[in-house]
């Protein structure tokens, strides 16, 4: 799709620079003097300094607080930033983001030189690749070139966890950066369970306990997203065109089985009643995007028109099958589908002292296999008041401190939300809710050997018929085995199933992957 005339005129010319949109201010009229030109500053009269102020500046070594606020004569009419020591300029630039650094390319020669320092661009990349320590710009020559090669897609490894609206089941993906190949890649997160054994519950012999020892891994045979600058020259797509473009996912399976996929960016929408959005309202989100379009998301209304409109919380994948004609002639385009992926605010899955069950979990769903959940602990409406906990007469100081800690932790609610689902209760729905894990929802502390010492609280289990029909909540109990393991007693069904925390961090570093051939270093364009 063609960009507007202003965007075409403002597009960067140097191929190694980022795909930022620039605006030529010269086309705007000013009543008197154009403030965008440094030389025009001298044309405007300054106000007389009335008040004497001490300035804490590198050139102010005077202790005289009556010194007027004026610049040295040798700095008159100059860019004040460029006369600072180089080390100080470099320090200041560490606080700028890539967009700001790119703007400096078109200012003075001095600032442009500083903004192109590779250590700044190494930092920009490192901030977006958790779990990996960057030591080389491979396969590029410089870190600035590497950043540009994957711009504006660095948000994928930055937020790392992505889940989609695929039918009822959904999918969950871990995005990461592989420094050996210079690739941004995303693999599906899957879990397998060992053969199930069944035991009876000591507290109620009519209740069956299902064993659960899941093995979680990445399905590396087929990447969901894959950006490789050695195979697809992303730098060739510039400016606004890159924001609107659909980028082919290049991987080993693309042509082998006739299934093709394109990646494209999204833009947030203003939520309205009845609008189909992703993520669903059950999952807290900074913003949401549409996940239904009669036109297949091909219009400009669904794609960002400038950098400010890019959603860093969502993206889309278009899948289709291509039936090749005779003599490799263009074939038939079949079965096109578009899936929307969204991420989670890190706060939602990062445990804290007061919210230790926050995280990504995997649960046992019997015939449906393993499913992934967001264990959400919303913030409490009121902060914990320690003064409300009074030491009892027969309570030691150690016991009192332990009880006070428990009352700080065991408060509020726990919501288990499906990130992947099944035909009965699909992705994006609650699977159970413990409305209050404080004394208000407390049932007992388990004394049987299997769950000894575990707190048991009231909960509601969510069930439904196939295709999520006639859904309802039933009585259940949440057995809080530890911060990393929970069990759910489905009272009406008479069985207990388990949930276990997933350590996402162990999937972020590809060091354990099979050794691959390192690509030839790419030269600058």
C-alpha positions as CSV (number, residue, x, y, z in Angstrom):
1,X,0.0,0.0,0.0
2,X,1.4,3.4,-0.9
3,X,2.1,5.8,1.9
4,X,1.0,9.5,1.8
5,X,3.1,12.1,0.0
6,X,4.3,13.6,3.2
7,X,5.5,10.2,4.4
8,X,7.3,9.5,1.1
9,X,9.1,12.9,1.3
10,X,10.0,12.3,4.9
11,X,11.3,8.7,4.6
12,X,14.9,8.2,5.6
13,X,17.4,8.0,2.7
14,X,20.3,6.1,4.3
15,X,19.6,2.4,4.1
16,X,21.2,1.6,7.4
17,X,18.9,4.0,9.3
18,X,15.7,2.9,11.1
19,X,12.3,3.0,9.5
20,X,11.1,6.1,11.4
21,X,8.8,8.6,9.8
22,X,10.2,12.2,9.6
23,X,8.2,15.4,9.0
24,X,9.6,18.4,7.2
25,X,8.6,21.4,9.4
26,X,9.6,23.9,6.7
27,X,6.2,23.5,5.1
28,X,4.5,25.1,8.2
29,X,4.2,28.9,8.4
30,X,5.0,31.0,11.5
31,X,3.9,34.4,12.2
32,X,7.4,35.8,12.7
33,X,10.4,33.5,13.1
34,X,10.6,29.7,12.5
35,X,11.7,28.3,15.9
36,X,12.8,25.0,14.3
37,X,16.0,26.7,13.0
38,X,18.8,27.2,15.5
39,X,20.2,30.3,13.7
40,X,16.8,32.1,14.2
41,X,17.2,32.0,18.0
42,X,19.5,35.1,17.8
43,X,16.7,37.0,16.0
44,X,14.5,36.9,19.1
45,X,15.2,39.3,21.9
46,X,15.8,37.8,25.3
47,X,14.4,39.0,28.5
48,X,16.7,40.8,30.9
49,X,17.8,38.6,33.8
50,X,16.3,40.0,37.0
51,X,16.8,37.2,39.5
52,X,20.2,35.8,40.3
53,X,20.2,32.0,40.5
54,X,22.9,29.5,41.2
55,X,23.2,27.0,38.4
56,X,24.7,23.6,38.9
57,X,26.3,23.3,35.5
58,X,29.7,21.9,34.4
59,X,30.9,25.4,33.5
60,X,29.7,26.9,36.8
61,X,32.5,26.4,39.3
62,X,31.8,29.6,41.2
63,X,30.4,29.5,44.8
64,X,29.0,33.0,44.4
65,X,25.2,32.6,44.5
66,X,24.8,36.1,43.2
67,X,26.2,35.1,39.8
68,X,23.7,36.0,37.1
69,X,22.2,33.2,35.0
70,X,24.1,33.9,31.8
71,X,26.2,31.7,29.5
72,X,29.9,32.2,28.9
73,X,30.7,34.4,25.9
74,X,32.3,31.5,24.0
75,X,28.9,29.7,24.0
76,X,26.8,32.4,22.6
77,X,24.7,31.2,19.7
78,X,25.9,27.6,19.9
79,X,24.2,24.3,20.6
80,X,24.7,24.0,24.3
81,X,24.7,20.2,24.2
82,X,27.5,19.9,21.7
83,X,30.0,21.9,23.9
84,X,29.7,19.4,26.7
85,X,32.5,16.9,27.2
86,X,32.0,13.8,25.0
87,X,31.7,11.5,28.0
88,X,28.8,13.6,29.3
89,X,27.0,13.7,25.9
90,X,27.3,9.9,25.8
91,X,25.9,9.6,29.2
92,X,22.9,11.8,28.3
93,X,22.2,9.8,25.2
94,X,21.9,6.6,27.2
95,X,18.5,7.9,28.4
96,X,17.1,8.2,24.9
97,X,15.1,5.6,23.1
98,X,15.9,4.5,19.5
99,X,13.4,7.0,18.0
100,X,15.1,9.9,19.7
101,X,18.6,8.6,18.7
102,X,17.5,8.5,15.1
103,X,16.3,12.1,15.3
104,X,19.8,13.1,16.3
105,X,21.1,11.7,13.0
106,X,19.7,14.7,11.3
107,X,20.9,17.4,13.7
108,X,24.5,18.4,14.0
109,X,27.5,16.4,12.9
110,X,28.7,16.0,16.5
111,X,25.4,14.7,17.9
112,X,24.9,12.4,14.9
113,X,28.3,10.9,15.5
114,X,27.5,10.3,19.2
115,X,24.0,8.9,18.4
116,X,25.6,6.3,16.1
117,X,27.9,5.0,18.8
118,X,27.4,1.2,18.7
119,X,27.3,0.8,22.5
120,X,24.0,2.8,22.6
121,X,22.4,0.5,20.1
122,X,23.7,-2.6,22.0
123,X,21.8,-1.2,25.0
124,X,18.7,-0.7,23.0
125,X,18.8,-4.3,21.8
126,X,19.7,-5.7,25.2
127,X,16.7,-4.1,26.9
128,X,14.4,-6.1,24.5
129,X,15.9,-9.6,24.9
130,X,15.4,-10.8,28.5
131,X,17.2,-14.0,29.4
132,X,20.0,-13.4,26.8
133,X,23.3,-11.6,27.2
134,X,24.2,-9.9,23.9
135,X,27.9,-10.2,23.0
136,X,27.9,-9.8,19.2
137,X,25.8,-8.2,16.4
138,X,26.0,-11.3,14.3
139,X,25.0,-11.6,11.5
140,X,25.3,-7.9,11.1
141,X,28.4,-5.7,11.3
142,X,27.1,-3.3,13.9
143,X,24.5,-3.2,16.6
144,X,22.8,-0.3,15.0
145,X,22.4,-2.3,11.8
146,X,21.1,-5.3,13.8
147,X,18.6,-3.0,15.5
148,X,17.4,-1.6,12.2
149,X,17.2,-5.1,10.7
150,X,14.5,-6.1,13.3
151,X,12.8,-2.8,13.8
152,X,9.9,-2.4,14.7
153,X,9.6,-6.0,15.9
154,X,11.8,-6.0,19.1
155,X,8.6,-5.9,21.2
156,X,8.2,-9.6,20.5
157,X,11.1,-10.9,22.6
158,X,10.7,-8.0,25.0
159,X,7.2,-9.2,26.2
160,X,8.1,-12.9,25.4
161,X,4.7,-14.5,26.3
162,X,2.0,-14.4,23.5
163,X,-1.3,-16.2,23.3
164,X,-3.8,-16.3,20.4
165,X,-7.5,-16.6,19.6
166,X,-7.2,-19.9,17.7
167,X,-10.7,-21.4,17.8
168,X,-11.5,-22.9,21.3
169,X,-8.1,-24.2,22.1
170,X,-5.9,-21.2,21.5
171,X,-2.1,-21.4,21.4
172,X,0.7,-19.9,23.6
173,X,4.0,-18.9,22.2
174,X,7.4,-17.9,23.7
175,X,9.2,-15.3,21.6
176,X,13.0,-14.9,22.1
177,X,16.2,-13.7,20.4
178,X,18.8,-16.2,19.2
179,X,22.2,-14.3,19.3
180,X,23.9,-17.1,17.4
181,X,21.9,-16.5,14.2
182,X,20.6,-12.9,14.9
183,X,17.0,-14.2,14.7
184,X,13.8,-13.3,16.5
185,X,11.8,-16.5,16.8
186,X,8.7,-17.7,18.4
187,X,7.9,-21.3,19.3
188,X,4.7,-22.8,20.7
189,X,4.8,-23.8,24.3
190,X,3.5,-27.3,24.9
191,X,3.2,-29.6,27.9
192,X,3.1,-33.4,28.2
193,X,2.1,-35.4,31.2
194,X,3.3,-38.7,32.4
195,X,0.9,-41.7,32.5
196,X,-1.7,-40.9,35.1
197,X,-2.1,-42.8,38.4
198,X,-5.1,-42.6,40.7
199,X,-5.2,-42.5,44.5
200,X,-8.0,-42.0,46.9
201,X,-8.1,-39.0,49.3
202,X,-7.5,-39.7,52.9
203,X,-10.0,-37.0,53.8
204,X,-12.7,-38.6,51.7
205,X,-12.2,-42.1,50.2
206,X,-14.9,-41.4,47.5
207,X,-12.6,-38.7,46.0
208,X,-10.0,-39.7,43.4
209,X,-6.7,-37.8,43.1
210,X,-5.2,-37.6,39.6
211,X,-1.4,-37.6,39.5
212,X,0.2,-34.8,37.5
213,X,3.9,-34.4,36.7
214,X,4.0,-32.3,33.5
215,X,7.0,-31.8,31.2
216,X,6.9,-28.4,29.5
217,X,8.9,-27.6,26.4
218,X,9.0,-25.5,23.2
219,X,7.8,-27.1,20.0
220,X,10.9,-26.2,18.0
221,X,10.1,-28.2,14.8
222,X,7.9,-25.5,13.5
223,X,8.4,-21.8,14.5
224,X,5.3,-19.6,14.6
225,X,7.2,-16.4,13.9
226,X,10.7,-16.2,12.5
227,X,12.7,-13.1,11.5
228,X,16.0,-13.8,10.0
229,X,17.9,-10.8,8.4
230,X,20.0,-13.2,6.3
231,X,17.0,-14.7,4.5
232,X,14.5,-11.8,4.3
233,X,15.9,-8.2,3.9
234,X,13.6,-6.3,6.3
235,X,15.8,-3.3,5.8
236,X,14.5,-3.1,2.2
237,X,11.0,-2.2,3.5
238,X,11.2,1.4,4.7
239,X,9.2,4.0,6.6
240,X,5.4,3.7,6.8
241,X,5.5,0.8,4.3
242,X,7.0,-1.4,6.8
243,X,4.3,-0.6,9.4
244,X,1.6,-1.6,6.9
245,X,3.3,-4.4,5.2
246,X,2.6,-8.1,5.8
247,X,6.0,-9.8,6.3
248,X,6.4,-13.4,5.1
249,X,7.5,-15.8,7.7
250,X,10.5,-17.7,6.2
251,X,11.0,-21.1,7.7
252,X,11.7,-24.7,6.6
253,X,8.0,-25.7,6.5
254,X,6.8,-22.7,4.4
255,X,6.9,-24.4,1.0
256,X,7.3,-28.0,2.1
257,X,3.7,-28.5,3.1
258,X,2.1,-25.7,1.1
259,X,1.1,-23.7,4.2
260,X,2.1,-20.0,4.1
261,X,1.9,-17.3,6.8
262,X,2.4,-13.6,7.0
263,X,3.1,-11.4,10.0
264,X,1.6,-7.9,10.4
265,X,1.2,-5.3,13.0
266,X,-2.0,-4.1,14.7
267,X,-3.3,-0.9,16.1
268,X,-5.4,-0.5,19.3
269,X,-9.1,0.3,19.1
270,X,-11.5,2.2,21.3
271,X,-13.6,-0.4,23.0
272,X,-17.3,-0.4,22.4
273,X,-20.0,-2.8,23.6
274,X,-20.4,-5.9,21.5
275,X,-17.0,-5.4,19.7
276,X,-15.0,-8.6,19.3
277,X,-11.7,-7.9,20.9
278,X,-8.5,-9.7,21.9
279,X,-7.5,-10.2,24.6
280,X,-10.9,-10.9,26.1
281,X,-12.2,-8.8,29.0
282,X,-11.4,-11.5,31.5
283,X,-7.6,-10.8,31.0
284,X,-6.4,-7.4,32.2
285,X,-4.7,-5.5,29.3
286,X,-3.2,-2.1,28.5
287,X,-5.4,-2.0,25.4
288,X,-7.2,-4.4,23.1
289,X,-7.4,-4.9,19.3
290,X,-10.1,-6.3,17.1
291,X,-10.0,-10.0,16.2
292,X,-12.9,-10.1,13.8
293,X,-12.9,-8.5,10.3
294,X,-15.2,-9.1,7.4
295,X,-12.5,-8.0,5.0
296,X,-9.8,-10.2,6.5
297,X,-7.9,-7.3,8.1
298,X,-6.6,-6.0,4.8
299,X,-7.8,-2.4,5.1
300,X,-5.7,0.5,6.4
301,X,-8.1,0.8,9.4
302,X,-6.7,-2.3,10.9
303,X,-3.0,-1.5,10.4
304,X,-0.9,1.3,11.9
305,X,-0.5,4.3,9.7
306,X,2.4,5.7,11.7
307,X,4.8,4.6,14.4
308,X,2.6,6.1,17.2
309,X,-0.3,3.8,16.3
310,X,1.7,0.5,16.6
311,X,0.4,-1.8,19.3
312,X,3.3,-3.4,21.1
313,X,0.7,-5.7,22.9
314,X,-0.6,-7.5,19.9
315,X,0.1,-8.7,16.3
316,X,-1.6,-10.9,13.7
317,X,-0.7,-13.9,11.5
318,X,-2.4,-14.7,8.2
319,X,-2.3,-18.4,7.3
320,X,-3.4,-20.0,4.0
321,X,-2.7,-22.9,1.7
322,X,-1.3,-22.5,-1.8
323,X,-2.0,-25.2,-4.3
324,X,0.6,-24.9,-7.0
325,X,-0.6,-25.1,-10.6
326,X,1.1,-26.9,-13.5
327,X,4.6,-25.9,-14.4
328,X,4.8,-24.0,-11.2
329,X,2.1,-21.6,-12.3
330,X,0.4,-19.6,-9.6
331,X,-2.0,-21.9,-7.8
332,X,-5.2,-21.6,-5.8
333,X,-5.3,-19.6,-2.6
334,X,-7.2,-21.7,0.0
335,X,-8.4,-21.7,3.6
336,X,-7.2,-18.2,4.6
337,X,-7.4,-17.5,8.3
338,X,-6.2,-14.7,10.5
339,X,-5.2,-15.2,14.2
340,X,-4.6,-12.4,16.7
341,X,-1.9,-12.8,19.3
342,X,-1.7,-10.7,22.5
343,X,0.7,-10.5,25.4
344,X,0.4,-10.0,29.1
345,X,1.6,-7.2,31.3
346,X,4.6,-8.6,33.2
347,X,3.0,-7.5,36.4
348,X,0.3,-10.1,35.9
349,X,2.6,-13.1,36.0
350,X,5.4,-11.8,38.2
351,X,5.0,-13.0,41.8
352,X,5.5,-10.7,44.7
353,X,5.7,-11.3,48.5
354,X,2.0,-10.4,48.9
355,X,0.9,-12.0,45.6
356,X,3.0,-15.2,45.4
357,X,0.6,-17.1,43.1
358,X,0.8,-14.8,40.2
359,X,2.3,-16.5,37.2
360,X,1.8,-18.8,34.1
361,X,0.7,-22.2,35.2
362,X,-0.1,-25.5,33.5
363,X,-3.1,-27.6,34.6
364,X,-4.4,-31.1,34.2
365,X,-7.6,-31.4,32.2
366,X,-8.0,-35.1,32.0
367,X,-9.0,-36.1,28.5
368,X,-8.2,-32.6,27.2
369,X,-4.6,-32.9,28.3
370,X,-2.6,-30.0,29.6
371,X,-3.7,-26.4,29.4
372,X,-2.0,-23.2,30.3
373,X,-3.4,-20.6,32.6
374,X,-2.8,-17.2,33.9
375,X,-3.0,-17.3,37.7
376,X,-4.2,-13.7,38.3
377,X,-4.1,-12.1,41.7
378,X,-5.7,-8.6,41.4
379,X,-4.3,-5.8,43.5
380,X,-6.2,-5.3,46.8
381,X,-8.4,-2.3,46.9
382,X,-6.9,-1.2,50.3
383,X,-3.3,-1.6,51.5
384,X,-2.6,-4.1,54.3
385,X,-3.0,-2.5,57.7
386,X,-0.6,-4.1,60.1
387,X,-2.1,-2.3,63.1
388,X,-5.3,-4.3,62.6
389,X,-3.5,-7.5,63.6
390,X,-3.3,-7.7,67.4
391,X,-1.0,-10.1,69.2
392,X,-3.0,-12.6,71.3
393,X,-2.2,-13.2,75.0
394,X,-1.1,-16.8,74.5
395,X,0.8,-16.1,71.3
396,X,4.6,-15.8,71.1
397,X,6.3,-13.1,69.1
398,X,7.4,-15.7,66.5
399,X,3.8,-17.0,66.2
400,X,2.5,-13.4,66.0
401,X,4.8,-12.4,63.2
402,X,4.0,-15.6,61.3
403,X,0.2,-14.9,61.6
404,X,0.7,-11.3,60.6
405,X,2.6,-12.5,57.5
406,X,-0.2,-14.9,56.6
407,X,-2.8,-12.3,56.9
408,X,-0.8,-10.1,54.5
409,X,-0.5,-12.9,52.0
410,X,-3.8,-14.7,52.3
411,X,-6.1,-11.9,51.2
412,X,-8.0,-11.0,48.0
413,X,-8.9,-13.4,45.2
414,X,-7.2,-15.7,42.8
415,X,-8.6,-16.0,39.2
416,X,-7.4,-18.9,37.0
417,X,-7.9,-17.8,33.4
418,X,-7.3,-20.1,30.5
419,X,-4.7,-19.0,28.0
420,X,-5.3,-22.3,26.1
421,X,-8.6,-24.1,26.4
422,X,-10.7,-27.0,25.1
423,X,-14.2,-27.4,23.4
424,X,-15.9,-27.2,26.8
425,X,-14.3,-24.2,28.4
426,X,-12.3,-22.3,25.8
427,X,-9.3,-20.0,26.0
428,X,-9.9,-16.7,27.6
429,X,-12.4,-18.0,30.1
430,X,-12.1,-18.6,33.9
431,X,-11.5,-22.1,34.9
432,X,-11.9,-21.4,38.6
433,X,-12.1,-18.5,41.0
434,X,-11.3,-18.3,44.7
435,X,-13.2,-15.2,45.6
436,X,-11.5,-14.6,48.9
437,X,-8.5,-16.6,50.3
438,X,-8.6,-14.8,53.6
439,X,-10.4,-16.0,56.7
440,X,-13.6,-15.2,54.9
441,X,-13.0,-18.1,52.5
442,X,-11.0,-20.3,54.8
443,X,-12.2,-23.9,55.2
444,X,-9.4,-25.7,57.0
445,X,-5.7,-26.5,57.1
446,X,-5.1,-30.0,55.8
447,X,-3.8,-32.5,58.3
448,X,-3.7,-35.5,56.0
449,X,-0.3,-36.7,54.7
450,X,-0.9,-35.9,51.1
451,X,-1.6,-32.2,51.6
452,X,-0.3,-31.7,55.2
453,X,-0.3,-28.0,56.2
454,X,-1.9,-26.8,53.0
455,X,-4.5,-24.1,53.3
456,X,-7.9,-25.0,51.8
457,X,-10.3,-22.2,50.7
458,X,-13.6,-22.0,49.0
459,X,-13.6,-21.7,45.2
460,X,-15.9,-21.9,42.2
461,X,-15.1,-24.3,39.3
462,X,-16.3,-23.3,35.8
463,X,-17.8,-26.1,33.6
464,X,-19.8,-26.2,30.4
465,X,-21.1,-28.5,27.7
466,X,-19.4,-28.9,24.4
467,X,-19.0,-25.6,22.4
468,X,-19.2,-23.7,25.7
469,X,-22.9,-24.3,26.1
470,X,-24.8,-24.0,29.4
471,X,-21.7,-22.9,31.3
472,X,-22.0,-22.6,35.1
473,X,-19.9,-22.5,38.2
474,X,-19.9,-25.4,40.7
475,X,-18.7,-25.9,44.2
476,X,-15.0,-26.5,44.5
477,X,-12.2,-26.1,47.0
478,X,-8.7,-24.7,46.3
479,X,-5.9,-26.6,48.0
480,X,-2.9,-24.3,48.3
481,X,-0.1,-26.8,48.4
482,X,2.7,-24.3,47.8
483,X,3.5,-21.1,45.8
484,X,4.3,-23.3,42.9
485,X,1.7,-26.0,43.1
486,X,-2.1,-25.9,43.6
487,X,-4.8,-28.5,43.6
488,X,-8.5,-28.1,42.8
489,X,-11.1,-30.3,44.5
490,X,-14.1,-30.5,42.2
491,X,-16.7,-31.4,44.8
492,X,-19.5,-32.6,42.5
493,X,-17.2,-34.6,40.3
494,X,-15.4,-36.2,43.2
495,X,-11.9,-35.7,41.9
496,X,-8.8,-33.6,42.6
497,X,-6.6,-32.2,39.8
498,X,-3.3,-30.3,40.0
499,X,-1.8,-27.0,38.6
500,X,1.9,-26.3,38.5
501,X,3.8,-23.1,37.8
502,X,5.7,-22.8,34.5
503,X,9.2,-21.4,34.7
504,X,9.1,-19.2,31.6
505,X,12.7,-17.9,32.1
506,X,14.3,-21.2,31.2
507,X,12.9,-21.0,27.7
508,X,14.4,-17.6,26.8
509,X,18.0,-18.5,26.3
510,X,18.6,-20.8,23.2
511,X,22.0,-22.0,24.5
512,X,20.6,-25.5,24.9
513,X,19.4,-25.6,21.3
514,X,21.4,-27.9,18.8
515,X,24.5,-26.2,17.4
516,X,23.7,-24.5,14.1
517,X,25.9,-23.1,11.4
518,X,26.6,-19.5,12.0
519,X,25.7,-17.4,8.9
520,X,28.2,-15.3,7.1
521,X,28.5,-11.7,8.4
522,X,26.3,-9.3,6.6
523,X,27.9,-6.1,5.3
524,X,26.3,-2.7,5.7
525,X,23.9,-1.7,2.9
